[in-house]
Amino acid sequence: MVAMIETTPFTLTGRHVRLEPLTPDHLGALTGVLLSEELWRWLPRPVKSSADLQLWIEEALAEQRRGESLPFATVSLADNRVVGTTRFMAIAAAHRRVEIGGTLLGRPWQRTAANTEAKFLMLRHAFETWHCARVELKTHSRNERSRAAILRLGAVEEATLRSHMQQPDGTRRDTVYFSILDSEWPAVRARLEERMAQPNAR
């Protein structure tokens, strides 16, 4: 079976967030919530200004046109405010594989239901609409917060790729890979739904 991965932009909507196709029009709102050095600390691409962020968006949209990525703006439904961004990336339809990454959330929305629900919506789409066999996630080996968040999703830590990427400060990044398989998705989905049903879910 080949995964039916369609990279035409679409919207995913939950109870707390809406993932809508990223466009250049989101620049102003994202500039207001993502220009924090701490948010970009572990990423291989430095973004320090609105101009940097504009280029970052343009590159994401170029990847989309090539069929490599599908970027979203993350919108809080409580106030219809853009609070971050995420994307499907490293799309490999022939192998029924996709990565969820490029996730950035403004500080007030971290460790809230926004991130969990966004990941849930994307995982559900990957496994139940696209029929992927595997969804990957990765992070800097020293990003303990990100590693813990990925594990809370129910992903399995697989391996560390040593000296995998160049960091802006000149150091080399070790990258930790995680995955969720289609056979694991029903149990992962059940745990995430239970978690999101709890008061103060995050």
Secondary structure, DSSP 8 states (H G I E B T S, - for coil): -------S---EE-SSEEEEE--GGGHHHHHHHH--TTTTTTSSS---SHHHHHHHHHHHHHHHHTTS-EEEEEEETTTTEEEEEEEEEEEEGGGTEEEEEEEEE-GGGTTSHHHHHHHHHHHHIIIIIS--SEEEEEEETT-HHHHHHHHHHT-EEEEEEEEEEE-TTS-EEEEEEEEEETTTHHHHHHHHHHHHHSTT--
